[in-house]
Amino acid sequence: MNRGGARHPLIELTLSRFREFLREPEAVFWVFAFPVIMTCALGIAFRSRGAEPVIAGVVAQAGADEITAALEQAGGFTVRRIPPDEVERAVRDGRAPVVVVPGSPPTYRFDQARAESQVARLAVDAALQRAAGRADAFAPVEAPVQNVGSRYIDWLVPGLLGMNIMSTGLWGVGFSIVQSRTKKLLKRLVATPMSKAHYLMSHVFSRLLFLALEVLVIVGFARLFFDVRVHGSVAALAGLALLGALCFGGLGLLLASRARTIEAVSGLMNLVMLPMWVLSGVFFAATNFPDAMQPFIRVLPLTALNDAMRAIVNEGQGISTVRPEIAILATWGLVSFVLSLKLFRWQ
Amino acid sequence: MKRYGSVTAVDGLDLKVRRGECFGLLGPNGAGKTTTIEILEGLLHADEGDVQVLGLRWGTDAAALRPRLGIQLQETQLADKLTVAETLRLFRSFYPSGPTVGELLDIVELAPKRDAWVSKLSGGQKQRLSVACALAGRPDLLFLDEPTTGLDPQSRRQLWEVLERFREAGGTILITTHYMDEAHELCDRVGIMDQGKLIALGTPRELVASLGAEHVVEFALEAGADIEIPLLAALPGVRDVRRDAAHLHLSTSELHLTVPALLDLLSRQQATLSQLGTHSATLEDVFVTLTGRQLRDE
């Protein structure tokens, strides 16, 4: 077919989407720089620090020197002097998770609700008891286990990847469609012989081009700077990312299929994304929520994507173990694509 | 016929555009021009009536019809961050045949801008690009909805030249406008629309001639002075008298008799002129005579 120097319409449409995206610096920032900065910040904040000294506070009053000496001799403590009127604040703001008030017997001030505080109390108690003459019943053999892929950052990166696939899928597809609608460009395109399916597909396809870049950037960055390794097959990860992108691209189409303004579609997207950011285990495990909510959380597309990616990246599972998640993602994607074809407002 | 709720936007329009002509739909904003053209373009459905385009119907022959039409819409904003050539290549890819992108650029004289972003184009250049997109499939029939609204005179003239060339090559044009001079310059035939109805149809020359008066005298009087309409209507050559907020308008077939008689009448009535002018009758005067209103509310 003679196209006067132009390629197949699907290719031209996809290229146009791709070019428009790359020429929009803000979009490039949110898709690429933002997740990298996020990974970096969280990776640093939650890095594993090996055996760190326990911080113990000692109230600055008579008897403080003896307690300080006992803790320093036991080893593994950083001792801080706390003025008597600041004890509670020191425990609360984390300056000293446990504060010893010298006396006979000494008093431990700590926060029962915080694991860190409880651990510090146990360590301080053991050291002071020993210094006061308590003998150990036996000397245990200590053999630390170094787990691969068990750090917070290892757990976090697949979740960030899932979140990124969700937000770029929804924003990338939804925003540009609604923008074309408000600028009457959609109406103009419908006035040509362009195939409507080609138009919708071009949005999903251009997502896939970015997706490859996004995944490479995030996974590469995490590998280089935080030594986060993909324990399962890279092909399985790529396939899963692809399925996730198709699923959220379809959801983006659906959200954009009737919205007339950017404000309307932004509201819809936030409505859809916000619950998943919280519930679907991006920053903390979805299992923290009550059992009654679990069936609902399990069928959310982001939960399925995150769980499946963690199984592959962290646990080295194969694609066959994540079949239920694949089914959930495929269903969401297919249903939204079919619905949006029916609901889509072209002008 | 097309209704929006209780408002009937286009009402009983009976119109035939001939192959190879440039037909202008003329009328004020809200007359139903855009609704009419979008029904013809297959973007809106008529609630009643029969629409045939190139002998085909939208209901049954849409796939055959689309590639043969070139369409320019009133409000379309093309993608800002694509270049001129990229935009044309995209539109060209939708059509099975037509000029190359380079040829399209030459037709609308945008070759020097081929690598410029659409956002960097002037209003006139954007409109020519929009027309180039409409020409991408070498259409038999070109629909243009107010293509020169808001353009400066030079840009309008450049666009007219593009349209003239399209017509010389055998194309048919249906254009809407509220510029009289544009209709006069471009169109073989003009249909004047008002409130959803076609109120006049003919060549621009025929329509002006139908006034029976080739000239219009416009004048205003000093504050406080007034003159009775019947006195003016009785002046030699005068066919019609009309008064608006600031001026009195006399349509006349014999300017050389009307003006001296008018001056004579005014001096007898001791009314002093503050303004006096004459112009040849235009399509605007046709519209005003038919409706009693101006085409543009200026």
Interface residues (C-beta under 8 A of the other chain):
Chain A: M1 N2 R3 G4 G5 A6 R7 H8 P9 I11 E12 L13 L15 S16 R19 E20 R23 E24 S180 K183 K184 L185 K187 R188 V190 A191 T192 P193 M194 Q347
Chain B: E41 G42 L43 A63 R66 P67 L69 I71 L73 E75 T76 Q77 L78 A79 K81 L82 E86 R89 L90 F91 R92 S93 F94 Y95 P96 S97 G98 P99 T100 V101 G102 E103 W117 C133 A136 G137
